[in-house]
Amino acid sequence: MSILVTGGTGVVGRPLVAALCAAGNQVVALCRRPPKANEPLSTNCTYLSGDVSQPQLGLDADTYRDLCTSVESIFHLAARTDFKGASVADYEAVNINGVKNIYALTAEAGAHLHHISTAFVCGDHAGIFHEQDLDCGQHFRNGYEESKFQGEQFLRLQMQRQRGAGDPAITIYRPSIILERQPSQASLNTFGPFIFLDGVFRILLAASRKKQGEETVRVRGDVTCSLPFIFDDNVVEALLRISASPNIHGQTFHLLSAHPCPNRMMEEVFNAAFGREAACLVDAHAFQQRPATAAEKIMARKTAMYDDYLDLNIQLDRTHLEALLGSAWRPTISGEELLTAFSIYLASKKEEDAARVLLPSASRQGIEEYFDTFLPTFYGRQLIKGLASLSCQFWLEIACCTSRTLRIDKGRLIDITTGHQGAFGYKVQPATFLNVIRGSLSPQQGFFQGNISMEGNTMEALRTATALEEFFRTWPYNASP
């Protein structure tokens, strides 16, 4: 089968294209910026540079004509999904006119249109919003929601006007908030919690660089409410299974997990990903009792477009979805899955920035105490037997914590100072350093794992590391010297 996927490089578009190709389909992926030549491409897929907001999708006449004569099925995912627009007019070109242009292609090709909308066409509707519902007199939180509503409204009108068997089939899908299982820095641009993770991360990073305390960032929101998340792979699975089913013309399906994610659970998982109480949801009254800090004001501005979504208790019906896929298809969002996704996102930050933010304060304090309190007790003493031949000066840089220079003379520790001095030194990740000084990891293992690197005179660095390995085993940190 020949299938067109618009938005083929998006959050759902990428895995959907890959799955369709793996099933043996010939896929054409339409996107504004096709993948570069050095990026991994799906087999059986042709990438076209186009724009759904333009007549004939911004394609030349021959290419458009080829689509009209070859395409049997269309998955329309291309949309403007950011919340930066001031009104529905800012989304009209892509989210409304784009739907009209895709429908024109669908009608000419006689293809089946699978239109991906959003569950948030429900707006502020009170009570259960059924899959067949659309215009219930609801109001919308932003121009994005309203534009997706109008896109659906246009397609509903076309279906009402259809008269015969030659008219194109249309199926509408409404995913809720889509989370990537393998997020990256680009995930910041998608509707979801990653913008909050990023905001808190930046605040904590700034505080760490200024050596300020680790205060909890308050975010206005209701812990008793919930958010309807669904993972990207669950969306793709549903699209594939539903689209392969007969008699789905004119139907609408809500694609969401069996149960929404409680805000309380999201808060707990959020903090677990940071390894501390990095943020908490509070009501507006909390900011009256204690005014927002400068960092909290920055956070509020950064996440202002999502503010309304932290007070949600929307009820979305899944009758059509379960009738087709069976009640067994009930994907859930577990705390473990959410923690994994959040942790992957935070790990995508710059390595040293991530280490600075994600290293618990207790660990950082332990490293400082090791140099300031524990090691000085060895001043003038033989570190280990048989080490009298070792005389050197080297530095240790513990990522995002501290840099110290150690001087050893004839096997005795003479001095510890801050900074980098000596002919060689070591760069060590904080967690690795703690394991080494506690005697649970040898320096050699740290090197092999890539968590310790050497600079300067490599031969001297290796000789010194080998000599000190026995010291770490003999005098592990927290043991009395």
Disulfide bonds with the S-S distance in Angstrom:
none
